[in-house]
Amino acid sequence: MAALAVLEANLTSLAFNSPVAGLNGSDPVRYDAGQLVNVSWTTPYEYTTLELWQGPNEEGSFALDVLAANFTQNVTSFMWNATASEGDESMQRSFLRLQKGDLPNTCDRCTADSAIFRVSDPTARTSCSSSSATPSTVAPTPAAAVATSSVPSSYSHSGISERARLGIGLGVGLGVGALMIILGILLFGLNRRKKRRQAHQHTYGQPDAVRNSLASAGADSWMSKHSSKMSYHSRFEFETPDGSVKEGSEALWPRTEKPSWLQRAPSKPKNPFFRS
């Protein structure tokens, strides 16, 4: 039992030497953010962990930050760079906790808490005091914001007009190109039709010219010199160029007498193509 009492007495020695509580014991100590705070303690354990607790937040819980884990028993101090917590400074409470590092560590004497303190941000206090002391300097801020916000608006209108001008120019260019192509196709078709018409008229005019030239060639050709119209046959063998019967043409017939129509044929008929 004596050994157990000695052990319990040693366990109660886990405690903070600093930070200490306020002078009157009620007001917490205040630190500025960024201030170096000397934290020291005593511990009977082989390993000790140092934790920072800050809160409460809107949900009523505290935020935990492990500053150092498993300090050996010979390490009993730590320089902490104070950090402010979020939220209303007047409602914030912070404290440090020592935790037995090795297991089991859930016993009542396995933890020890420091005195409550608060950490404030001096830059936030300076900003608030300067803004409240010179309220007139804050008034131009909305006007400046309005003037600044008007720049993107004009820029967007300018961008729209640029795109509109680009679209109009592109549409005009495409329209002119399409019109030129259509005009080219129409001119090509008209020119081709004109050439076909001229060639067709030239072909139809050839028979008349040939007919006239043959008619003027005389009876030696297949057309009669007495008519400009075509004949069904050329000049007979017994005909002379003037249309009369050649002398000695009787040998062409086996009969001794001339045919009756040949005997009656005039020496110079008016029309050699008529036969009696």
C-alpha positions as CSV (number, residue, x, y, z in Angstrom):
1,M,0.0,0.0,0.0
2,A,2.9,2.3,0.7
3,A,4.3,1.8,-2.7
4,L,1.0,2.6,-4.3
5,A,0.8,5.8,-2.3
6,V,4.2,6.8,-3.5
7,L,3.2,6.1,-7.1
8,E,0.1,8.1,-6.9
9,A,2.0,11.0,-5.4
10,N,4.4,10.9,-8.4
11,L,1.5,10.9,-10.9
12,T,0.1,14.1,-9.5
13,S,3.3,16.0,-10.5
14,L,2.2,16.3,-14.2
15,A,1.5,20.0,-14.3
16,F,2.3,23.4,-16.0
17,N,4.8,25.8,-14.6
18,S,3.8,28.4,-17.2
19,P,1.7,30.0,-18.5
20,V,0.2,31.0,-15.2
21,A,-3.2,32.4,-14.3
22,G,-3.9,36.1,-14.1
23,L,-3.2,38.1,-11.0
24,N,-6.7,38.2,-9.7
25,G,-7.4,34.6,-10.8
26,S,-10.4,35.6,-12.9
27,D,-9.3,37.6,-15.9
28,P,-7.4,35.4,-18.4
29,V,-3.9,36.3,-19.6
30,R,-3.8,38.1,-23.0
31,Y,-1.2,37.4,-25.7
32,D,-0.8,39.0,-29.1
33,A,-0.8,36.9,-32.2
34,G,2.8,36.1,-33.1
35,Q,4.1,36.6,-29.6
36,L,6.5,34.0,-28.3
37,V,5.2,32.3,-25.1
38,N,7.5,30.2,-22.9
39,V,5.7,27.0,-21.9
40,S,7.2,24.8,-19.2
41,W,6.0,21.8,-17.3
42,T,6.9,18.8,-15.1
43,T,6.1,15.2,-16.0
44,P,6.7,11.8,-14.5
45,Y,6.1,10.0,-17.8
46,E,8.5,8.7,-20.4
47,Y,6.7,10.5,-23.2
48,T,4.5,13.7,-23.1
49,T,2.5,15.4,-25.8
50,L,1.7,19.2,-25.8
51,E,-1.7,20.3,-27.2
52,L,-3.4,23.6,-27.9
53,W,-7.2,23.9,-27.4
54,Q,-9.1,27.0,-28.7
55,G,-12.8,27.7,-28.8
56,P,-15.7,27.4,-28.5
57,N,-16.8,27.7,-32.2
58,E,-20.4,28.2,-33.3
59,E,-21.2,24.6,-32.6
60,G,-19.8,24.9,-29.1
61,S,-16.7,22.6,-29.7
62,F,-13.0,23.4,-29.4
63,A,-10.3,23.1,-32.1
64,L,-7.4,20.9,-31.2
65,D,-3.8,21.5,-32.5
66,V,-1.0,19.2,-31.5
67,L,2.1,21.4,-30.9
68,A,4.5,18.6,-30.2
69,A,4.1,14.9,-29.8
70,N,5.9,12.5,-27.5
71,F,8.4,14.7,-25.8
72,T,10.9,12.6,-23.8
73,Q,10.9,13.0,-20.0
74,N,14.0,15.2,-20.1
75,V,12.3,17.9,-22.3
76,T,10.2,20.1,-20.2
77,S,9.9,23.4,-22.1
78,F,8.6,24.7,-25.5
79,M,8.6,28.2,-27.2
80,W,5.1,28.7,-28.6
81,N,4.3,31.2,-31.3
82,A,0.8,32.4,-30.2
83,T,-1.9,32.2,-32.9
84,A,-5.4,33.8,-32.7
85,S,-8.5,31.8,-33.3
86,E,-11.4,32.7,-35.5
87,G,-14.6,34.2,-34.1
88,D,-15.4,36.8,-31.5
89,E,-12.3,37.6,-29.5
90,S,-14.3,38.3,-26.3
91,M,-15.9,34.9,-26.4
92,Q,-12.7,32.9,-27.2
93,R,-10.9,30.8,-24.6
94,S,-7.6,29.0,-25.2
95,F,-5.6,26.7,-23.0
96,L,-2.7,24.2,-23.3
97,R,-2.9,20.6,-22.3
98,L,-0.2,18.0,-21.4
99,Q,-1.1,14.4,-22.4
100,K,0.7,11.2,-21.4
101,G,2.2,10.0,-24.7
102,D,2.4,6.3,-24.2
103,L,-0.5,4.0,-23.6
104,P,-2.6,3.7,-21.6
105,N,-3.3,7.4,-21.4
106,T,-7.0,7.7,-20.4
107,C,-6.5,7.9,-16.6
108,D,-7.5,11.0,-14.7
109,R,-3.9,11.9,-13.9
110,C,-2.8,11.3,-17.5
111,T,-3.7,15.0,-18.5
112,A,-3.0,18.4,-17.1
113,D,-4.4,21.8,-18.4
114,S,-2.9,25.2,-18.2
115,A,-4.6,28.4,-17.1
116,I,-7.1,30.0,-19.6
117,F,-5.7,32.7,-21.8
118,R,-6.7,34.7,-24.9
119,V,-4.8,35.5,-28.1
120,S,-5.8,38.7,-30.0
121,D,-4.8,40.0,-33.4
122,P,-3.3,43.5,-33.1
123,T,-3.6,44.2,-36.8
124,A,-7.3,43.6,-36.6
125,R,-7.6,46.1,-33.7
126,T,-5.6,48.7,-35.5
127,S,-7.7,48.4,-38.6
128,C,-10.9,48.7,-36.6
129,S,-9.7,51.8,-34.7
130,S,-8.4,53.6,-37.9
131,S,-11.7,53.0,-39.7
132,S,-13.7,54.3,-36.8
133,A,-11.5,57.4,-36.4
134,T,-11.6,58.4,-40.0
135,P,-15.0,57.5,-41.4
136,S,-14.9,60.2,-44.1
137,T,-12.0,58.5,-46.0
138,V,-14.2,55.4,-46.5
139,A,-17.0,57.2,-48.3
140,P,-15.3,57.4,-51.7
141,T,-14.8,53.7,-51.8
142,P,-18.2,52.7,-53.3
143,A,-17.8,55.4,-56.0
144,A,-14.4,54.0,-56.9
145,A,-15.9,50.5,-57.0
146,V,-18.6,51.7,-59.3
147,A,-16.2,53.4,-61.6
148,T,-14.0,50.3,-61.7
149,S,-16.9,48.0,-62.4
150,S,-18.0,50.2,-65.3
151,V,-14.8,49.3,-67.2
152,P,-15.6,45.7,-67.9
153,S,-19.1,46.8,-69.0
154,S,-17.8,49.1,-71.7
155,Y,-15.2,46.6,-72.6
156,S,-17.9,44.0,-73.1
157,H,-19.9,46.3,-75.3
158,S,-16.8,47.0,-77.3
159,G,-16.2,43.3,-77.7
160,I,-19.7,42.8,-79.0
161,S,-19.4,45.6,-81.6
162,E,-16.1,44.1,-82.7
163,R,-17.7,40.7,-83.2
164,A,-20.7,42.3,-85.0
165,R,-18.4,44.2,-87.4
166,L,-16.5,41.0,-88.1
167,G,-19.7,39.1,-88.8
168,I,-21.0,41.8,-91.1
169,G,-17.7,41.9,-93.1
170,L,-17.6,38.2,-93.4
171,G,-21.2,38.1,-94.6
172,V,-20.6,40.8,-97.2
173,G,-17.5,39.0,-98.5
174,L,-19.3,35.7,-98.9
175,G,-22.3,37.4,-100.6
176,V,-20.1,39.2,-103.1
177,G,-18.2,36.0,-103.8
178,A,-21.4,34.0,-104.4
179,L,-22.7,36.8,-106.7
180,M,-19.6,36.8,-108.8
181,I,-19.8,33.0,-109.2
182,I,-23.4,33.2,-110.3
183,L,-22.7,36.0,-112.9
184,G,-19.8,33.9,-114.3
185,I,-22.0,30.9,-114.8
186,L,-24.7,33.0,-116.5
187,L,-22.1,34.7,-118.9
188,F,-20.6,31.3,-119.7
189,G,-24.0,29.9,-120.6
190,L,-25.0,32.9,-122.8
191,N,-21.7,32.8,-124.7
192,R,-22.0,29.1,-125.3
193,R,-25.6,29.4,-126.5
194,K,-24.6,32.3,-128.9
195,K,-21.8,30.1,-130.4
196,R,-24.2,27.3,-131.0
197,R,-26.7,29.5,-132.7
198,Q,-24.0,30.9,-135.1
199,A,-22.8,27.5,-135.9
200,H,-26.3,26.3,-136.6
201,Q,-27.0,29.2,-139.0
202,H,-23.8,28.6,-140.9
203,T,-24.7,25.0,-141.4
204,Y,-28.1,25.8,-142.8
205,G,-26.7,28.3,-145.2
206,Q,-24.4,25.8,-146.9
207,P,-26.9,23.9,-149.2
208,D,-28.1,27.2,-150.9
209,A,-24.5,28.2,-151.7
210,V,-23.7,24.8,-153.1
211,R,-26.9,24.7,-155.0
212,N,-26.2,28.1,-156.6
213,S,-22.6,27.1,-157.5
214,L,-23.7,23.9,-159.1
215,A,-26.5,25.5,-161.1
216,S,-24.0,28.0,-162.5
217,A,-21.7,25.2,-163.6
218,G,-23.8,24.2,-166.6
219,A,-25.1,21.0,-168.0
220,D,-21.8,19.2,-167.3
221,S,-22.9,18.7,-163.7
222,W,-25.8,16.8,-162.3
223,M,-28.0,19.9,-162.5
224,S,-29.6,21.2,-165.7
225,K,-28.4,24.5,-166.9
226,H,-32.0,25.4,-167.8
227,S,-33.2,25.1,-164.3
228,S,-31.8,25.8,-160.8
229,K,-33.7,22.8,-159.4
230,M,-32.2,19.4,-159.1
231,S,-32.8,16.8,-161.8
232,Y,-33.4,13.1,-161.3
233,H,-30.7,12.1,-163.9
234,S,-27.8,13.6,-165.8
235,R,-27.6,14.3,-169.6
236,F,-28.3,11.3,-171.8
237,E,-25.6,9.9,-174.0
238,F,-27.3,10.9,-177.2
239,E,-27.9,14.5,-176.1
240,T,-25.7,17.4,-176.9
241,P,-25.0,20.1,-174.4
242,D,-27.7,22.3,-176.0
243,G,-30.3,19.4,-175.7
244,S,-30.4,18.2,-179.3
245,V,-29.8,14.6,-180.4
246,K,-26.3,13.6,-181.5
247,E,-25.8,12.4,-185.0
248,G,-25.2,8.6,-185.2
249,S,-27.1,7.9,-182.0
250,E,-29.2,5.3,-183.9
251,A,-26.6,2.7,-183.1
252,L,-27.7,2.7,-179.5
253,W,-30.9,0.9,-180.5
254,P,-31.0,-2.5,-182.3
255,R,-33.9,-1.5,-184.4
256,T,-33.4,-0.2,-187.9
257,E,-35.7,2.6,-187.5
258,K,-35.6,5.4,-184.9
259,P,-38.2,5.3,-182.3
260,S,-41.2,7.3,-183.1
261,W,-40.6,9.7,-180.3
262,L,-37.0,10.1,-181.5
263,Q,-38.1,10.9,-185.1
264,R,-40.4,13.5,-183.9
265,A,-37.9,15.1,-181.5
266,P,-37.1,18.6,-182.6
267,S,-33.5,19.5,-183.4
268,K,-33.4,22.1,-180.6
269,P,-36.1,21.4,-178.1
270,K,-37.1,24.1,-175.7
271,N,-37.0,21.7,-172.8
272,P,-34.9,18.5,-173.2
273,F,-36.6,16.9,-170.2
274,F,-40.0,16.7,-171.7
275,R,-40.6,13.6,-173.9
276,S,-43.5,13.0,-176.4
